[in-house]
Amino acid sequence: MAVKDVLPYLLDSSFLRRCTRASSCFFVSSLVLVLLLVQFDLIPQINMQQQVRDFQKQVSGYIHKLKTTTSSSTPPLASMSEEVDQSTSSLPPSARQQPLSTSESGSTSSSTTSSLLTPPTSHSSTMQSTGRVAICLVGGARAFELTGPTIKKYLLEAIPNSDVFLHCPLDKDSYKLSLLMDTPNLVHVRIFSPEHIPENNVLHDVLTAANSPNGIQGLLQYFKLVEGCLDMINQYQLQYNFTYEWVVRTRVDGYWNDFFPSFKKRNSAAYTVPVGSEFGGLNDRLGVGSWETTKVALARLSLIPTLHVSGARGCNSERSFKDQLMVMKIPSKKSGFPFCILSHRRYGFPPGYSGVPVLSITSKGNMNGAKCRPCTPASRGASAKAILKMLRNGWGWPGDIKDPELCNAAGPWESNWESIFDSVAGSEIAKIRKDTVSQNLSACVRTFESWRVHVMNWDAPDPETLCEKGLGESG
């Protein structure tokens, strides 16, 4: 957050009218004075870069507190349009049990997440609910120059009163995350170097490597990404003493073709997931829930020992997710969502009864997190609907799609996929795609340097490391 961005807010008359206590007024007047000195270069600039950065983060925190306090007077957001029969304000006793410790069960979870599943303390019980929404994005940025602009337009900018959390592994595509720089509500960025997660008999009993590109280790890495959202969000809630009304968790490789569905009716007892692509369990490519249900839904690693005790065996990601909610007595609801997962994986065409359909991004309507790619459709209209109708319900069936168009994904992406993508996504998103992948190293470094200044919680390598992996020594 730049000084020029803070001063107008502090000098706004409506803000000054809220300054009622002497201590608050003294703080605000001192804050304005210091900011003016910095803005007009009246403070020596020698060795001040880090001090100014720290000061700006403190200002961001103060502004957030003011906004949180103000927003508490607005009606809380409601939930998805579907209702659930029973309602509860807290988790059932079974959902509060603490998972087995690492020494007893071999769990790879952190103590932070384990503590989230215990009964709330007196501190957490007094945390105020503000109607705010947390959005957590997870996963590798392989196709983020394609998906990122759609996530910003249809998700991040479509949900008011929200804060964004980013949890991604460090790889050669991390530089593409720079296109989120101008996202004003991004409060925590964590980009980490993945480490091998120890495997044991409990993990091998509960999980299966079947149909997982990177085996059980791949599942564990994905679970770690998802569960990391809990730690980041809870840290922020404790820092400012409030509770998010809703938490949305989804993947950075999701391509969105329409706006995130509105929250219409309160449904805090259930956890909402996309319909279709269930593969014997529940679609785990996006989830929406209250903080209480989210604490269970995202604890993918911590609850594996609990699943083992319950008798769960040989589960894929979707099945373990379904069992997780069932064991912890969290009801699930299914709804339509307008996004798909961009994938380079190859699948037979036409898909068989238990096959996996790959949609073209030209499809219209809710794609519910099904696999997709930019392609010249091999089947559309009534023909495509007939193919989807033959798919196994509860497995690869992607739900009812308004106007599906299917790709022949038996081979690699078409050589002209970029022109196909640009024609579908539009000129604005096409330009962002080109600018993202064509930037040079120095421009990338400057972008990340500027970005990390205004993000309140920055937990990532230095900009040079983030950019060099993908852009090398160019520029």
C-alpha distance (Angstrom), angle and dihedral (degrees) to the residues before:
residue distance angle dihedral
M1 . . .
A2 3.82 . .
V3 3.80 124.1 .
K4 3.81 89.7 -115.7
D5 3.81 88.8 58.2
V6 3.81 94.9 51.7
L7 3.80 101.3 45.0
P8 3.83 97.3 64.6
Y9 3.79 90.4 52.6
L10 3.81 93.3 49.2
L11 3.80 93.0 45.6
D12 3.80 94.3 47.0
S13 3.80 110.7 118.0
S14 3.81 93.4 -132.9
F15 3.79 88.9 55.8
L16 3.78 92.8 49.6
R17 3.82 90.5 50.6
R18 3.82 88.6 59.7
C19 3.81 89.6 56.9
T20 3.80 98.1 96.0
R21 3.79 105.1 143.2
A22 3.81 121.2 74.0
S23 3.80 92.5 -130.7
S24 3.80 91.5 52.2
C25 3.80 92.7 47.5
F26 3.79 91.3 49.5
F27 3.80 90.8 50.7
V28 3.80 92.7 48.0
S29 3.80 94.4 47.5
S30 3.81 90.9 48.4
L31 3.78 89.8 47.6
V32 3.81 92.4 51.6
L33 3.81 91.1 48.6
V34 3.80 94.2 52.1
L35 3.80 92.3 45.0
L36 3.80 91.0 51.6
L37 3.78 90.7 50.7
V38 3.78 91.0 51.4
Q39 3.81 93.4 43.7
F40 3.82 93.7 53.7
D41 3.81 96.0 39.9
L42 3.80 94.1 -113.1
I43 3.80 91.4 135.6
P44 3.83 117.2 72.0
Q45 3.79 109.1 -101.8
I46 3.80 97.4 -151.6
N47 3.82 110.7 127.6
M48 3.81 91.3 -15.3
Q49 3.80 101.6 121.6
Q50 3.81 95.6 98.0
Q51 3.82 93.5 39.0
V52 3.80 91.6 52.9
R53 3.81 90.4 46.7
D54 3.82 91.2 52.3
F55 3.79 91.1 46.2
Q56 3.79 92.2 50.7
K57 3.80 90.3 52.1
Q58 3.82 89.7 51.9
V59 3.80 89.0 51.4
S60 3.81 90.1 49.7
G61 3.79 89.3 52.9
Y62 3.79 92.5 49.7
I63 3.81 91.9 49.3
H64 3.80 89.9 49.2
K65 3.80 90.8 53.4
L66 3.79 90.2 52.1
K67 3.80 92.5 48.8
T68 3.80 91.8 46.6
T69 3.80 91.5 50.7
T70 3.80 91.3 47.8
S71 3.80 94.2 46.8
S72 3.79 92.0 53.3
S73 3.80 88.5 77.5
T74 3.81 92.2 59.3
P75 3.82 121.3 88.9
P76 3.80 111.9 -90.9
L77 3.79 116.9 -106.3
A78 3.78 116.3 -100.1
S79 3.78 126.4 -132.6
M80 3.78 135.5 -110.6
S81 3.81 119.1 -45.8
E82 3.80 93.4 -103.9
E83 3.82 116.9 88.8
V84 3.77 128.6 -142.6
D85 3.78 122.0 -141.3
Q86 3.78 98.3 -131.2
S87 3.77 127.5 42.3
T88 3.78 131.8 -161.6
S89 3.77 133.9 172.2
S90 3.79 95.9 -144.3
L91 3.76 142.1 27.0
P92 3.80 119.6 -82.2
P93 3.83 115.9 -104.1
S94 3.80 90.9 -99.8
A95 3.79 90.2 59.6
R96 3.78 91.1 56.8
Q97 3.76 97.9 59.4
Q98 3.79 115.3 116.2
P99 3.82 115.8 -118.6
L100 3.78 119.2 -114.9
S101 3.79 115.0 -81.2
T102 3.79 122.4 -104.4
S103 3.78 93.0 -108.4
E104 3.79 92.5 55.0
S105 3.77 101.7 38.4
G106 3.77 109.5 14.2
S107 3.78 93.0 -116.4
T108 3.78 114.6 169.7
S109 3.80 95.0 -153.3
S110 3.77 126.1 118.2
S111 3.79 125.3 -113.3
T112 3.81 88.3 -118.4
T113 3.78 93.2 64.5
S114 3.79 92.3 42.3
S115 3.78 90.1 56.0
L116 3.80 90.2 54.3
L117 3.80 89.6 64.6
T118 3.80 94.3 54.5
P119 3.84 123.4 91.3
P120 3.82 111.8 -72.5
T121 3.78 117.3 -95.5
S122 3.77 124.5 -129.5
H123 3.81 87.8 -97.1
S124 3.80 95.2 55.1
S125 3.78 92.1 44.1
T126 3.81 90.0 59.6
M127 3.80 95.0 48.8
Q128 3.80 108.7 117.3
S129 3.79 122.8 -123.2
T130 3.79 110.4 -131.2
G131 3.80 106.4 -179.7
R132 3.80 90.0 -109.1
V133 3.81 124.8 144.7
A134 3.80 127.2 -139.8
I135 3.81 117.0 -151.6
C136 3.79 116.0 -164.4
L137 3.81 119.8 -168.4
V138 3.79 118.3 -164.9
G139 3.79 139.4 179.5
G140 3.77 144.1 50.3
A141 3.81 120.0 -39.8
R142 3.82 96.8 -133.8
A143 3.81 94.3 130.6
F144 3.80 99.0 19.2
E145 3.80 93.7 123.5
L146 3.82 84.2 65.6
T147 3.79 102.0 36.3
G148 3.81 101.6 31.3
P149 3.81 97.6 72.1
T150 3.81 91.2 49.0
I151 3.82 91.4 48.2
K152 3.80 90.1 52.2
K153 3.80 94.3 47.1
Y154 3.78 102.0 40.5
L155 3.81 102.4 28.1
L156 3.80 116.7 19.1
E157 3.80 95.9 38.6
A158 3.80 93.9 36.9
I159 3.81 98.0 60.6
P160 3.81 111.9 70.4
N161 3.78 123.7 -148.4
S162 3.80 92.2 24.5
D163 3.80 138.6 140.5
V164 3.80 123.0 -151.9
F165 3.81 127.2 -138.9
L166 3.82 121.8 -169.7
H167 3.83 121.9 -158.8
C168 3.81 115.1 176.3
P169 3.81 139.7 150.6
L170 3.80 118.6 -113.8
D171 3.81 110.9 -108.5
K172 3.81 142.0 133.9
D173 3.82 90.8 -72.6
S174 3.81 97.4 53.1
Y175 3.80 91.1 99.8
K176 3.82 88.2 69.9
L177 3.80 89.5 68.8
S178 3.80 86.8 74.9
L179 3.81 89.1 86.5
L180 3.82 87.4 75.6
M181 3.80 90.2 64.6
D182 3.80 95.6 106.4
T183 3.81 93.6 48.7
P184 3.83 100.1 120.9
N185 3.80 97.4 -162.4
L186 3.82 97.3 52.7
V187 3.81 105.3 123.3
H188 3.81 106.2 164.6
V189 3.81 131.3 31.2
R190 3.79 119.6 -175.9
I191 3.82 117.6 177.7
F192 3.79 112.3 169.7
S193 3.79 141.0 176.7
P194 3.83 107.1 -109.7
E195 3.79 116.6 -121.5
H196 3.77 128.5 -162.8
I197 3.80 111.8 -91.3
P198 3.82 111.8 -139.5
E199 3.79 113.5 -114.6
N200 3.79 126.5 -147.0
N201 3.79 142.0 171.1
V202 3.80 93.7 -83.6
L203 3.80 91.9 56.7
H204 3.79 92.5 44.8
D205 3.80 91.1 49.6
V206 3.80 95.6 50.5
L207 3.82 99.6 37.6
T208 3.79 134.9 50.7
A209 3.79 128.1 -150.7
A210 3.82 91.4 -147.7
N211 3.82 113.1 126.1
S212 3.80 91.5 -0.5
P213 3.84 109.7 123.7
N214 3.82 91.9 -146.5
G215 3.79 99.2 30.5
I216 3.78 123.9 -128.3
Q217 3.79 90.6 -31.7
G218 3.80 88.4 60.4
L219 3.80 90.5 53.1
L220 3.80 91.5 49.5
Q221 3.80 92.3 50.4
Y222 3.81 90.1 50.7
F223 3.80 91.4 47.9
K224 3.80 89.5 50.9
L225 3.80 90.8 53.2
V226 3.80 91.6 50.6
E227 3.79 95.4 44.9
G228 3.79 90.9 48.6
C229 3.80 87.8 71.6
L230 3.80 89.5 68.4
D231 3.78 93.6 56.5
M232 3.81 93.8 46.9
I233 3.80 95.3 45.8
N234 3.79 94.8 43.8
Q235 3.80 91.2 49.2
Y236 3.80 89.9 54.8
Q237 3.80 93.3 46.3
L238 3.79 91.9 51.3
Q239 3.79 91.0 46.1
Y240 3.82 91.7 58.1
N241 3.81 100.4 25.3
F242 3.79 100.2 -121.7
T243 3.82 139.1 107.3
Y244 3.78 126.6 -128.7
E245 3.78 113.7 -119.5
W246 3.80 91.6 -146.8
V247 3.79 137.8 13.1
V248 3.81 123.1 -155.6
R249 3.81 116.8 -165.2
T250 3.78 122.3 -174.1
R251 3.81 143.3 142.5
V252 3.80 130.8 -87.3
D253 3.82 90.7 -133.8
G254 3.80 92.3 65.1
Y255 3.81 117.9 118.3
W256 3.83 111.1 -151.5
N257 3.80 122.8 -156.3
D258 3.81 99.0 179.0
F259 3.79 142.5 17.0
F260 3.79 123.9 -67.1
P261 3.83 109.7 -94.8
S262 3.77 115.6 -97.1
F263 3.80 122.2 -106.8
K264 3.79 103.8 -116.3
K265 3.80 111.6 158.3
R266 3.75 128.9 29.8
N267 3.80 111.1 -108.8
S268 3.77 106.7 159.7
A269 3.81 95.4 152.7
A270 3.82 96.5 65.6
Y271 3.79 134.0 60.4
T272 3.82 112.6 -133.6
V273 3.82 122.4 -143.8
P274 3.82 133.9 169.7
V275 3.78 118.6 -84.8
G276 3.81 117.9 -113.8
S277 3.84 132.5 17.3
E278 3.80 88.0 79.4
F279 3.82 100.5 144.6
G280 3.78 92.3 -162.2
G281 3.80 95.7 -41.7
L282 3.80 135.1 38.1
N283 3.79 130.0 -45.5
D284 3.81 104.1 -100.6
R285 3.80 99.9 -176.7
L286 3.80 93.3 99.1
G287 3.78 135.7 9.5
V288 3.81 137.0 -173.9
G289 3.77 124.4 -166.9
S290 3.76 148.6 129.1
W291 3.79 117.5 -81.9
E292 3.80 90.0 -99.8
T293 3.81 95.2 54.2
T294 3.80 91.9 38.5
K295 3.81 91.0 57.9
V296 3.79 87.6 63.8
A297 3.81 99.1 36.0
L298 3.80 95.6 53.7
A299 3.82 97.3 42.1
R300 3.79 90.2 96.0
L301 3.81 96.0 149.4
S302 3.79 100.7 32.5
L303 3.79 94.4 55.9
I304 3.81 98.0 50.0
P305 3.85 91.5 94.3
T306 3.81 88.6 51.1
L307 3.80 90.0 51.4
H308 3.80 89.3 49.8
V309 3.79 91.6 54.2
S310 3.81 90.0 48.4
G311 3.80 90.0 56.4
A312 3.81 100.5 -106.2
R313 3.81 110.1 158.5
G314 3.81 136.8 174.8
C315 3.80 95.8 5.5
N316 3.76 127.1 169.1
S317 3.81 118.4 -147.7
E318 3.80 94.7 -86.8
R319 3.80 94.6 46.8
S320 3.79 94.6 47.5
F321 3.81 88.4 49.7
K322 3.80 91.9 53.3
D323 3.81 92.2 46.1
Q324 3.78 89.9 48.0
L325 3.79 93.0 58.2
M326 3.81 92.5 42.0
V327 3.81 94.5 50.8
M328 3.79 91.0 47.7
K329 3.83 90.9 45.5
I330 3.80 96.3 -120.8
P331 3.83 111.5 147.8
S332 3.79 116.9 -135.7
K333 3.80 129.5 -146.0
K334 3.80 128.0 -163.8
S335 3.78 124.9 -138.9
G336 3.80 140.3 163.4
F337 3.81 121.7 -94.7
P338 3.82 127.4 -175.8
F339 3.80 101.5 -128.4
C340 3.79 141.6 89.2
I341 3.81 134.6 -162.5
L342 3.80 114.5 -109.4
S343 3.79 107.8 -133.3
H344 3.80 138.1 178.1
R345 3.80 92.3 -164.1
R346 3.78 116.5 119.2
Y347 3.79 123.5 -124.8
G348 3.78 132.4 178.6
F349 3.78 120.0 -98.3
P350 2.90 129.5 -107.2
P351 3.80 90.9 25.3
G352 3.79 116.4 -123.6
Y353 3.80 126.9 -129.6
S354 3.82 91.9 -75.0
G355 3.79 94.7 28.2
V356 3.79 131.5 120.3
P357 3.81 118.5 -112.6
V358 3.80 119.1 -145.6
L359 3.79 113.4 -150.9
S360 3.76 125.6 -150.2
I361 3.79 113.6 -120.7
T362 3.80 84.8 -123.8
S363 3.82 88.3 74.7
K364 3.79 116.5 115.4
G365 3.79 126.3 -136.7
N366 3.80 133.9 20.3
M367 3.81 110.7 -16.5
N368 3.82 91.2 -179.0
G369 3.79 97.2 -146.8
A370 3.82 95.5 -55.0
K371 3.82 118.6 154.9
C372 3.80 114.8 -86.6
R373 3.79 145.3 166.3
P374 3.81 138.4 -179.1
C375 3.80 105.0 -90.6
T376 3.76 147.0 138.7
P377 3.83 99.7 -94.7
A378 3.79 114.9 -109.7
S379 3.79 90.5 -165.5
R380 3.78 133.3 18.5
G381 3.78 142.2 162.1
A382 3.80 118.3 11.7
S383 3.80 91.7 -6.5
A384 3.81 92.6 56.6
K385 3.80 92.1 45.8
A386 3.81 90.3 51.6
I387 3.81 90.9 53.5
L388 3.80 92.3 49.4
K389 3.79 91.7 47.2
M390 3.81 89.7 59.5
L391 3.80 92.8 56.6
R392 3.77 121.7 105.6
N393 3.79 111.0 -92.4
G394 3.80 110.2 -128.8
W395 3.80 91.2 27.3
G396 3.83 125.7 55.3
W397 3.81 97.3 -14.8
P398 3.85 105.0 119.2
G399 3.79 98.1 -154.8
D400 3.78 128.7 -104.9
I401 3.79 107.9 -37.0
K402 3.79 118.7 -166.3
D403 3.81 97.3 -138.9
P404 3.84 111.7 1.2
E405 3.78 123.2 -169.9
L406 3.81 118.2 -172.5
C407 3.80 131.6 -146.8
N408 3.77 126.6 -144.5
A409 3.80 94.1 -124.2
A410 3.80 96.4 177.0
G411 3.80 89.4 108.3
P412 3.81 138.5 33.1
W413 3.79 124.6 -68.0
E414 3.79 113.8 -68.3
S415 3.80 116.6 -93.8
N416 3.82 90.6 -118.1
W417 3.80 95.3 48.3
E418 3.81 91.7 122.2
S419 3.79 93.6 60.5
I420 3.81 89.8 45.7
F421 3.80 90.9 51.3
D422 3.80 94.1 46.4
S423 3.80 92.9 50.3
V424 3.81 91.5 52.2
A425 3.81 99.7 39.2
G426 3.80 95.4 44.5
S427 3.79 135.1 -122.8
E428 3.81 96.5 -71.7
I429 3.80 95.1 55.2
A430 3.81 90.6 38.8
K431 3.81 89.8 58.0
I432 3.80 91.6 49.6
R433 3.81 89.6 51.1
K434 3.79 92.6 52.4
D435 3.81 94.7 43.4
T436 3.81 92.3 49.8
V437 3.80 96.9 54.0
S438 3.82 95.5 37.0
Q439 3.80 98.0 53.0
N440 3.79 117.0 113.9
L441 3.78 127.9 -126.7
S442 3.80 97.8 -99.0
A443 3.80 92.9 49.6
C444 3.80 90.5 49.3
V445 3.81 91.7 50.8
R446 3.80 91.7 49.8
T447 3.79 90.5 50.5
F448 3.80 93.9 52.3
E449 3.82 91.7 43.8
S450 3.78 89.8 55.9
W451 3.79 92.8 41.6
R452 3.79 98.3 53.9
V453 3.80 91.2 53.4
H454 3.79 94.5 66.2
V455 3.83 98.4 36.5
M456 3.78 107.7 95.4
N457 3.81 96.3 -147.2
W458 3.80 113.9 32.1
D459 3.80 114.3 178.2
A460 3.79 104.8 165.8
P461 3.81 142.1 101.6
D462 3.79 120.5 -82.9
P463 3.82 116.8 -75.5
E464 3.81 93.1 -105.8
T465 3.80 90.9 58.9
L466 3.80 92.7 46.2
C467 3.80 92.6 51.2
E468 3.81 103.4 35.7
K469 3.80 94.8 60.7
G470 3.78 91.4 65.4
L471 3.79 105.1 21.3
G472 3.80 100.8 37.0
E473 3.77 117.7 -161.5
S474 3.81 96.4 -34.8
G475 3.78 120.5 132.3
